[in-house]
Amino acid sequence: MSISLTCTCGALLEIDESFLGKTIPCPDCQRPLSTQAAPQAVHATAPLAVVGLVLNLAGAFTIVGPLAGGVCGLLAARQIQKAKGALAGQQLALASIILGLALPLATVGLLWAPTVFGLDSALRQYNVGKDLDYPPDLKAVFKDDRIHFDVSAVVPSASWGRVMRLDAKNETTNLEWVVANLWEDAHAVVLLATPDAEKPSATEALNHFLQSQFVSWLNGQKKKTFEMGEKGVKIENEIGEEDDSIVYFQSKFEAGGIPREFLFRVTIKRNRLFIAAAGARANRFARLEPELRKILQSVQDEDKDKGAGGL
């Protein structure tokens, strides 16, 4: 293959490509001629290819951003093809198309099944984790000057912490104490209320529980009216001790748009209705039930003068 060169004297030369990179004399004027190949032209990158990639990265876990980025990638690919080498950015356009398809699918997957990827657990930890106090000895203790005794429970692992923002007092509940495992969305609660009768009642306890600050918190700080009975929240597996001093039962309800199941242990002490409850999401309840029962059994009240006693 021959290369054309033109000397400043006007001589036109045809030389073999084997001389590229060498300096040869002009046969007419003897001036030295450079045989280096001319630099290749730098082609501009298709703007839409860049825009497509930016939209994908900026709106990575949204639906609109990656879809718009994918469309820009398709348009850029067509522009580059029609330019016949005058435009660059083919790889950027291809990346925009791929991300425009993959990112919306990933986002839909995360929204559709957040528990599979642990997204819901991570969000709870981010939003509520700062409000939890994790007891170093796994014993959560509630102390309050308004009452003359403490309430405590042993939590099964370091994943459980006391939800400080839910230490509350309202018209019907004197004390409200909550520990939570944010990663499992599991909770244990102790409520103290004024009893309506001499013996503990499952119906009364469940009503106090459903009206509690804790259930309102599960519902996004919104008060919700629960229907009781066959068409609503039911009391299941109710068991009372021989002297009816303690009542055990289970109940299922929906809070925060999620079906939940709780165990209850109810007794009357110190002229107060002690309601201890522990539960989790309905689809995790069976797996966590042994831990939840241990928490319930560990709940105790401790008189500062007389020492501890189980509920």
BELRAJO-V106864 format. One record per helix or strand of 3 or more residues. SS is the DSSP state (a for helix, b for strand). FROM is the first residue (numbers start at 1). TO is the last residue. If there is no record, write none. Layout:
SS_FROM_TO ; SS_FROM_TO
//
This chain:
b_2_6 ; b_12_16 ; a_17_19 ; b_23_25 ; b_32_34 ; a_47_58 ; a_64_83 ; a_90_112 ; a_114_117 ; a_119_131 ; b_139_142 ; b_149_154 ; b_160_163 ; a_164_166 ; b_173_181 ; b_186_193 ; a_202_210 ; a_213_218 ; b_235_240 ; b_246_255 ; b_258_269 ; b_272_281 ; a_282_298 ; b_300_303 ; b_307_310
//
